[in-house]
Amino acid sequence: MRSWFFLLGLCLFAAAARADQPTPLERAYETLHASRFVDLTHAFAPGIPHWKGFGDETVKTLFTYDKAGFWAQEFSHVGQWGTHVDPPAHFIKGGRTVDQIRPEEMFLRLVVIDVHDKVAANPDYVLSLDDIKAWEARHGAVPAGAFVAMRTDWSKRWPDEAAMQNLDAHGVAHYPGWSRAVLQYLYEVRKITASGHETTDTDPGLAVTKDDYSLERYLLSTDHYQIELLAHLDQVPEAGGLVMVSFPKPAGGSGFPARVIAIVP
C-alpha cells in the first residue's frame, strides 16, 4: 500500500512539474511580446491618396452620445482604400476573393528589399534582380512563404496626393514600381506568399500613366495577394522579422483596407 502511495505521489509531482512548464505556444507568445511591434499601416480618412480612378471616402455620423447614448458612424469607400489588400480576384476573373485568403497566409516571415536611396536618385526606379541577389548575398535565399516588401520611403510623402503621384508638366506620373523579372523570380522560384509596396500601384508610375497594369495582373494571376500603400518600412530590418497581415472578411470581396504589423527584434 505504501508503495502505491509513493508511486501516486511521484505521478502527481511529475504532473505538477509539467503544468509549470510553458507550452510551445506560450513560449512563442513570450518571445513575440518581447519583440518590437511596428505598424506598417496608414490610417485612412477622406482625402487620402488613392488610385486615380476611385472616388473619395465619405463618413457619416448615424448616432451620437447626446441623442442615442452611443456613437456610430457609416463609412463609404472603395475596397482598395488606404493600406489595403488586393486578392487575386481584383484582376483575375474567378480568382480568390478577400474572404478566401487563408489564415496561414497572413502570418509570415518579413523580407524587406531596401532601394530607398536609388529611388531618391531616380523616382522612376524599378526593382531589379540585382537588388534581390544583393539581399540574398547578405541574408541567404529569400525564404519560401515569405512576405516581401519593397522599401522606397515613398510613404513619407503621405498624405500629400500630389507628392505621391508626382506628376510632371505633361501629366506623367513618376513613382517607383516592381519589375516582371523580380516578381517572377520571387513567386515562381522562391515561392513567396505575398508582397507589398508603399505606392498606390504595383506597376511604376510611367506605366500607370498609360493604364498599363500588367505587373499587377501577373502577380494576382499567380493566386497570391499583395498589400499596397504600406508605411514605416524604414523602421524594420531587411531580415529577421515577421509580419501579421489582417483585414475584414467581406464575402466575395475584391479588396479591403488592411492592418499590417511587423514584429521585429
N, C-alpha and C positions, 0 to 999 in steps of 0.2 A: 504494500500500500504506500509506504513511504517513497519507494522508487517511482511509483506512478505520479505522486505529487511533485516529485523532483522533476520528472520529465515535463509535466504540465507547466511548472514554473519556468523551465527553460524555453518552452514554446511561447509562453506569454512574454518573456523577456525579449525573445527574438522578434516577435510581432511588434512590440513597442519600439524596438530599435529601428525596425523597418519603417514604422509610422513616422519616426523622427527624420527619416531621410527624404529630402525633396525628390519629387518625381522629375524625369527629364524635362517635362513641360514647365514645371516650377523653376527649374534651374535656368531654362531658356528665358523665362519671364524676368527673372532677376538679372540676367545678363543684358537683356534688351533694355530694361529700365535703368541700367547703369550707363547706358549709352546716351548719345545726344540725338534729340529729335529735331528735324529741320522741316518746316512746312514749305513745300515746293509749289504752293498754290496761291494764285491771286484771288483776293476777294472780288466777287463780281457785283455789279450795280449798273443802273442805266448810264449810258455814255461811255462805257469802257471800249477799248479797241476790239474790233471784230472783223471777220471776213467781209469784204466789200458788198457782197450780195445779201447780207442779213440786215433786218431792221433792228431797232433799239429795244431794249428791255423796258417794260413798264411795271411799276409796283403800286398796288392799290391797298389802302388800309380798309379792311372789312369790319373789324370790331376794335373798339378802344377800351382802355381801362375804365374811363369815366362812365361810358354808356353800358358796357357789357360786363365789366369786371375782368376782362382779359383782352389781350392784344393779338390780332391775327391779320396776316397780310396775304394778298394774292400776287403771285409773281408770274409774269408772262414774258417768255423769251424763247428763242430758238434752242434746240438741243445743244448745238455747238456754241455754247456761251461761256466766256471766261475760260479758265483752265478746264479742259473737257476731254472726254473720251470719244474717239471715233472707232466704232466697231466695224467689222468687215462690211456689214450691210449698208454703211454710209455711202459706199461707192459700188458695191457688188450686189446685184440683184440675187436674192436667195441666200446671201451671206448671213452670218450670225449677227443677231441684234444685241443690244446692250445687256438684256436680261439673260442671254445665253453665254456670256463670258463666265468661265468657271472660277470659283473662289481661289483655287490653287494658282490661277494665272494672275492673281492680284497681290501676291506677297513674293517678292523676287530679289535676287542679287542686283545691286545697282552698279552699272558701269557708266562713267562719265567721260566722254571724249571732249577734251577742252581745246577749243580752237578760238577762244575769245580774242587773243592777240592778232590772229590772222584776219578775223572779222573786223577788228578795229582798223586794220590797214586797208581792208577791202570788203565793204558791206555786201558785195555780191558773191562772197566766198561760198563754195560748196564743199562739203566734207569729202575727203579723198581716201582711197585705200591706204595711202601713205600715213594718214592720220591714225587709221586703225592699226596698222602694222607698228607704228611708233608706240601706241598704247600697249600692244601685246609684247613689244620688246621690253617694256618696263614692268609689266604685271602678269605676263603669261597670256594664254589664249582667252579670248572673251568667253566666259562660261556659258554653256548651253542653258537655256531657260532664263537668261538674264533680261533685265530692262536696261536698254542702252539709251542714255540721254546725251544730246549734243549741246554742250555749253558754248554759247556765243555771247553771253551777257546782254543779249538783245532785250531781255526782260527789264533791264534797268531803264529802258525808255518808257515803260508803263507808268501811268495810264495815258500817255500822250499819243493819241491816234495818229497824228501827222508824223511824229517821230518813229512810231512803229512801222508805218507804211513806207516812209522815206521816199516820197515821190520826187522825181526831178521835174524840170520845167516842162517836159513833154508828157508828164503823167505816168512815167515808167517807175515802177516800184523797185527799190534796191534794198533787199534784205537777204540774209543767208539761207541756205537750204541743204538738203541731203543730195546725194548722187545715186544713180541707179546701181553703179558698181558696189558702193558701200552697202546699200540695202540688200542687194542680192547676196553679198558675202555674209552679212550678219544673219539674215533669215534662212538662207539656203545652206550655208556652210557651217556657221557657228550655231545655228538653230536657236536663236534668241526667241523670247516670248513676246516682247513688246518694245516699243521705242518712243521717244518723246523729244520735244524741242520747245524753244522759247518764243518762236514766231507764230503767226496765225496759220501758216501753211507748211506742209512737208516740202513742197517744191519751192525753189528760190523765187524772189520777187520778180526777176526778169521773166521767168516762165509764167507766173501767175498773172502778170500784166497781159499776157497773150491767152489767158484762160487755159493754160496748159497745166493739168493736174495729174500728169502721167505717173509721177513718182508716188503720189498718194494712192492712186488707183492700183499700182503694182503692189505696194505694201499691203493694202487691205485685201488684195486678191490672194495673198498667202494665208488667209484665215487667221491673221493676227490683228491686234488692236494697237492704236497709238494714242498718246496724250499730247495735246497742243497747248501752247501758252503756259509752259512751266515757268517757275520763278525760283530765285535763290540758289541756282546751281553753283554759284561761286562760294557757297558755304559748305559744300560737301566735297569729300576727296574723290579722286579719279577711280579708286578701287577700295574694296573692303567694306562698303556699306550695303544696306538693304533698303528696299522701298516697299511701302504699303500704298497700293492704288485702290481707292474706293470711290463708289458712285452709287446713286439710287438705282432701282431696278424697274424701269418702265417697260411694260410688256411690249415687245416689238419695237423698242426704241432705236432710233437712228443715231443717237448721241445724247450726251447729258453732261452737265457740269460735274467735275471730279474733285476729289480731295486727295492730294498726293503727299505722302510724308516719307522723308528719308530717315533712316536710323543709322547713325554713323559713330565710329569710335570717338 
